[in-house]
């Protein structure tokens, strides 16, 4: 199963995914974060890595990448919480125009969740 978790910066994607993976058997789920892919064609490199994996995958990015056989979950945390979390992490305000641009670039999600708990429930159902 290939699962993409998308959401705007500060939504808690990394935090929740790492909590989820920490509670599971090691080596049963592969995790990729698009932020760890650099250079030209980083999205293509990310996509190939996810598609080639023979294990269950949770792939994280702000906007997602079109991967035909993946399920997409959007983590949609309220803006005030997202912006506060982003400022705590980055030490600066999130550019609202950039945030708006990212929102328009997101691939369609099959599931939209509003909390870490809801994300964990969907992940559990998909990874059975």
Backbone bond lengths (Angstrom), bond angles and torsions (degrees), N, CA, C in turn:
res aa  C-N    CA-C-N  psi(-1)  N-CA   C-N-CA  omega(-1)  CA-C   N-CA-C  phi
1 X - - - 1.445 - - 1.518 108.74 -
2 X 1.310 116.49 132.42 1.461 123.61 176.82 1.521 107.53 -110.14
3 X 1.328 115.70 121.75 1.461 120.85 -177.91 1.520 108.43 -124.78
4 X 1.328 115.86 130.63 1.459 121.11 173.86 1.528 108.47 -107.55
5 X 1.317 115.81 132.29 1.454 121.84 173.61 1.522 106.24 -110.40
6 X 1.329 115.63 117.97 1.452 120.89 -178.85 1.524 109.34 -117.40
7 X 1.318 115.75 160.27 1.457 120.82 177.92 1.510 110.10 166.29
8 X 1.310 116.06 158.71 1.452 121.06 -178.03 1.524 111.60 -68.52
9 X 1.330 116.93 158.04 1.461 120.37 178.23 1.529 111.49 -55.22
10 X 1.324 115.75 137.36 1.456 121.11 -179.84 1.515 114.24 87.58
11 X 1.331 117.56 0.60 1.466 120.05 -177.99 1.522 113.02 -76.41
12 X 1.333 117.04 -15.27 1.456 120.06 178.34 1.513 114.48 100.49
13 X 1.323 118.06 12.81 1.468 121.40 -177.35 1.523 111.99 -53.21
14 X 1.309 116.34 -56.08 1.470 120.74 -177.09 1.519 111.19 -61.57
15 X 1.313 116.94 -46.51 1.469 121.56 -178.79 1.521 111.00 -58.78
16 X 1.316 116.97 -49.89 1.461 120.35 -177.86 1.530 111.86 -67.32
17 X 1.318 117.06 -41.17 1.473 119.18 179.84 1.521 110.24 -63.13
18 X 1.315 117.39 -43.81 1.465 119.91 179.54 1.527 111.43 -65.32
19 X 1.328 117.60 -37.10 1.475 120.05 174.56 1.521 110.04 -62.58
20 X 1.305 116.48 -44.25 1.467 121.30 -179.71 1.524 110.63 -61.75
21 X 1.319 115.94 -49.14 1.464 119.97 -178.58 1.522 111.64 -65.54
22 X 1.313 117.66 -33.16 1.459 121.36 178.71 1.511 113.32 -65.46
23 X 1.319 116.58 -23.74 1.459 121.11 -179.24 1.536 112.04 -93.63
24 X 1.333 117.74 1.17 1.466 121.53 -177.71 1.524 110.75 -109.56
25 X 1.323 115.62 167.55 1.461 120.76 176.20 1.527 109.57 -61.08
26 X 1.321 117.42 133.91 1.465 118.56 178.01 1.531 111.44 -61.87
27 X 1.295 115.07 149.34 1.464 123.13 175.40 1.525 115.13 67.07
28 X 1.321 118.53 13.87 1.466 118.96 176.94 1.525 111.61 -97.19
29 X 1.337 116.57 -16.47 1.456 122.07 -179.84 1.527 108.00 -135.42
30 X 1.323 116.34 129.50 1.455 121.33 175.60 1.521 108.36 -93.15
31 X 1.322 115.71 139.31 1.466 121.71 -177.87 1.526 109.83 -119.14
32 X 1.325 115.78 130.70 1.460 121.77 175.11 1.526 108.70 -128.03
33 X 1.320 115.35 137.84 1.465 121.43 175.63 1.519 106.62 -119.30
34 X 1.317 116.72 125.46 1.463 120.03 -178.87 1.527 111.93 -58.50
35 X 1.328 117.64 -24.03 1.470 120.87 179.18 1.523 112.19 -64.71
36 X 1.321 118.23 -18.36 1.467 120.71 179.86 1.527 112.52 -90.42
37 X 1.329 117.49 2.17 1.458 122.27 177.26 1.529 108.47 -105.74
38 X 1.327 116.72 129.08 1.457 121.26 -173.99 1.513 111.45 -123.55
39 X 1.318 114.75 170.93 1.456 121.57 171.96 1.512 113.70 81.93
40 X 1.319 112.60 -171.46 1.455 119.12 178.80 1.518 110.19 -63.64
41 X 1.284 115.90 146.44 1.460 122.63 177.03 1.525 113.27 57.52
42 X 1.333 117.86 31.37 1.466 119.55 -178.76 1.520 111.86 -60.07
43 X 1.333 117.73 -33.30 1.470 119.51 178.53 1.522 111.01 -66.75
44 X 1.318 117.13 -38.39 1.463 120.54 178.04 1.525 110.88 -66.20
45 X 1.324 116.71 -40.88 1.462 120.83 177.70 1.531 110.37 -61.94
46 X 1.321 115.67 -43.95 1.463 122.21 178.09 1.528 109.96 -60.36
47 X 1.323 115.36 -48.41 1.465 121.31 -178.94 1.527 111.48 -60.00
48 X 1.323 117.47 -45.56 1.464 121.23 -179.81 1.520 111.23 -62.69
49 X 1.320 116.72 -41.76 1.461 121.17 -179.54 1.531 109.96 -61.72
50 X 1.316 116.45 -45.29 1.466 120.77 -179.99 1.529 110.29 -64.88
51 X 1.322 117.26 -48.68 1.465 121.21 -177.21 1.521 112.53 -62.64
52 X 1.321 117.86 -36.53 1.466 121.75 -176.22 1.522 113.53 -78.41
53 X 1.303 117.28 -16.76 1.458 119.91 -178.01 1.522 110.32 -64.74
54 X 1.300 116.20 134.83 1.466 121.43 179.31 1.526 110.97 -94.31
55 X 1.322 117.13 -5.14 1.462 122.66 -179.50 1.523 109.64 -100.36
56 X 1.325 116.14 174.58 1.452 120.60 169.62 1.521 108.00 -64.55
57 X 1.325 116.31 140.26 1.461 121.61 -177.21 1.516 110.59 -129.57
58 X 1.326 115.16 137.11 1.453 121.67 164.95 1.521 105.50 -114.72
59 X 1.324 116.40 118.27 1.460 122.84 -178.23 1.525 108.63 -114.65
60 X 1.319 115.30 129.54 1.458 120.91 -175.12 1.523 111.25 -113.09
61 X 1.327 115.27 135.47 1.460 121.34 172.43 1.519 108.85 -162.41
62 X 1.309 116.01 164.71 1.461 119.36 179.48 1.530 110.82 -68.54
63 X 1.323 116.14 -47.49 1.467 120.48 -171.68 1.518 115.49 -107.75
64 X 1.339 117.05 -18.27 1.453 120.09 -177.14 1.510 111.68 85.18
65 X 1.315 114.81 165.56 1.457 123.48 179.85 1.526 106.54 -133.65
66 X 1.312 116.77 138.18 1.460 118.60 179.47 1.522 110.63 -66.60
67 X 1.323 115.57 110.98 1.459 123.60 176.03 1.520 105.05 -130.57
68 X 1.308 116.21 111.25 1.454 122.69 -169.79 1.511 117.29 -48.40
69 X 1.307 117.75 -41.35 1.463 119.06 -174.05 1.528 112.79 -103.00
70 X 1.326 117.44 25.44 1.467 118.73 -179.57 1.522 111.28 -104.46
71 X 1.314 114.56 150.35 1.462 121.93 171.57 1.527 106.76 -93.98
72 X 1.331 117.08 140.52 1.458 120.86 -177.62 1.524 109.57 -118.08
73 X 1.336 114.13 128.21 1.459 121.60 177.59 1.525 107.46 -118.20
74 X 1.317 116.68 125.60 1.467 120.86 176.94 1.522 109.04 -98.89
75 X 1.321 116.12 125.00 1.455 122.29 174.66 1.521 106.51 -91.43
76 X 1.327 116.34 109.48 1.465 122.97 -172.08 1.527 109.39 -115.44
77 X 1.314 115.32 82.83 1.466 122.80 -179.18 1.532 108.40 -86.78
78 X 1.340 119.04 144.60 1.476 120.13 178.88 1.533 112.33 -53.38
79 X 1.329 115.61 143.04 1.464 122.43 -173.95 1.525 112.98 -55.84
80 X 1.316 118.17 -41.32 1.463 119.33 -177.93 1.526 111.82 -63.91
81 X 1.316 117.37 -37.24 1.471 121.28 178.75 1.528 109.63 -71.84
82 X 1.339 116.53 -46.00 1.465 121.18 178.57 1.518 111.54 -56.38
83 X 1.323 115.91 -48.31 1.462 120.39 -177.20 1.528 111.63 -65.95
84 X 1.318 117.05 -37.44 1.468 120.56 177.40 1.530 110.14 -64.95
85 X 1.340 115.82 -46.12 1.465 120.21 -179.91 1.526 111.30 -63.30
86 X 1.312 116.69 -39.30 1.461 120.84 178.16 1.528 109.94 -63.12
87 X 1.318 116.68 -45.80 1.469 120.68 -179.23 1.527 110.72 -63.20
88 X 1.331 117.52 -40.02 1.467 120.43 177.69 1.528 110.93 -63.30
89 X 1.321 116.39 -40.05 1.466 120.79 -177.76 1.530 112.23 -75.90
90 X 1.320 116.92 -44.73 1.465 121.33 -172.40 1.530 113.85 -97.18
91 X 1.330 117.01 -17.40 1.461 119.82 -178.70 1.519 114.06 76.99
92 X 1.322 116.67 15.29 1.460 121.08 179.06 1.523 109.19 -152.40
93 X 1.321 114.43 164.50 1.463 120.75 178.85 1.532 109.92 -73.08
94 X 1.320 115.76 148.78 1.461 121.60 173.75 1.522 108.18 -80.77
95 X 1.309 116.71 130.33 1.459 121.98 178.51 1.530 108.43 -66.62
96 X 1.304 116.59 118.16 1.468 121.19 -175.00 1.526 111.48 -66.93
97 X 1.328 118.16 -32.65 1.471 120.16 176.88 1.530 110.30 -67.06
98 X 1.324 116.58 -39.91 1.467 120.76 177.59 1.529 109.99 -64.57
99 X 1.321 116.23 -42.82 1.460 122.01 177.64 1.530 110.17 -58.13
100 X 1.322 116.11 -44.86 1.461 121.30 179.59 1.523 111.36 -63.91
101 X 1.328 116.96 -40.64 1.456 121.28 177.76 1.530 110.76 -62.54
102 X 1.319 116.88 -45.25 1.470 120.24 178.41 1.526 110.78 -58.87
103 X 1.316 116.24 -43.28 1.470 120.98 -179.29 1.527 110.96 -57.51
104 X 1.327 117.15 -39.52 1.469 120.05 -179.07 1.526 112.16 -73.96
105 X 1.335 118.02 -19.49 1.456 122.18 -177.32 1.531 113.31 -92.49
106 X 1.317 117.56 -5.67 1.471 120.64 -177.05 1.523 111.62 -67.20
107 X 1.333 114.25 139.06 1.457 118.59 174.46 1.532 108.20 -73.84
108 X 1.312 118.00 157.68 1.470 119.79 179.68 1.530 111.36 -63.37
109 X 1.302 115.38 137.42 1.463 121.05 178.88 1.523 109.86 -103.56
110 X 1.309 115.35 141.60 1.466 120.11 175.33 1.524 110.42 -78.44
111 X 1.328 115.38 -33.40 1.463 121.76 -179.37 1.527 109.13 -124.97
112 X 1.318 116.27 142.36 1.458 121.97 172.14 1.511 106.91 -125.70
113 X 1.337 115.80 126.80 1.463 120.89 -179.24 1.521 108.95 -122.36
114 X 1.326 114.90 153.42 1.460 120.88 -175.69 1.520 113.27 -114.79
115 X 1.344 117.39 6.45 1.464 119.93 -179.09 1.524 109.78 -157.13
116 X 1.323 114.50 163.36 1.457 119.85 176.07 1.514 111.40 -62.45
117 X 1.312 116.48 -40.40 1.467 120.37 -179.41 1.535 111.31 -60.37
118 X 1.329 115.63 -43.74 1.467 119.79 179.05 1.535 110.40 -65.67
119 X 1.324 116.87 -37.68 1.464 120.54 176.40 1.520 110.34 -61.10
120 X 1.334 117.57 -45.98 1.465 121.75 -179.72 1.529 110.73 -60.41
121 X 1.329 117.45 -40.81 1.469 120.95 -179.46 1.530 111.10 -63.04
122 X 1.327 116.97 -44.64 1.471 120.23 179.09 1.530 110.14 -65.72
123 X 1.333 116.78 -44.14 1.470 119.54 178.72 1.523 111.01 -59.41
124 X 1.326 117.15 -43.38 1.479 120.57 178.25 1.529 110.99 -59.16
125 X 1.318 116.87 -44.41 1.468 120.18 -179.33 1.531 111.52 -65.46
126 X 1.313 117.02 -41.76 1.456 120.30 -177.74 1.530 112.82 -72.77
127 X 1.316 117.39 -30.71 1.461 120.90 -175.30 1.530 113.97 -95.10
128 X 1.295 118.53 11.14 1.474 121.66 178.00 1.486 111.76 -65.42
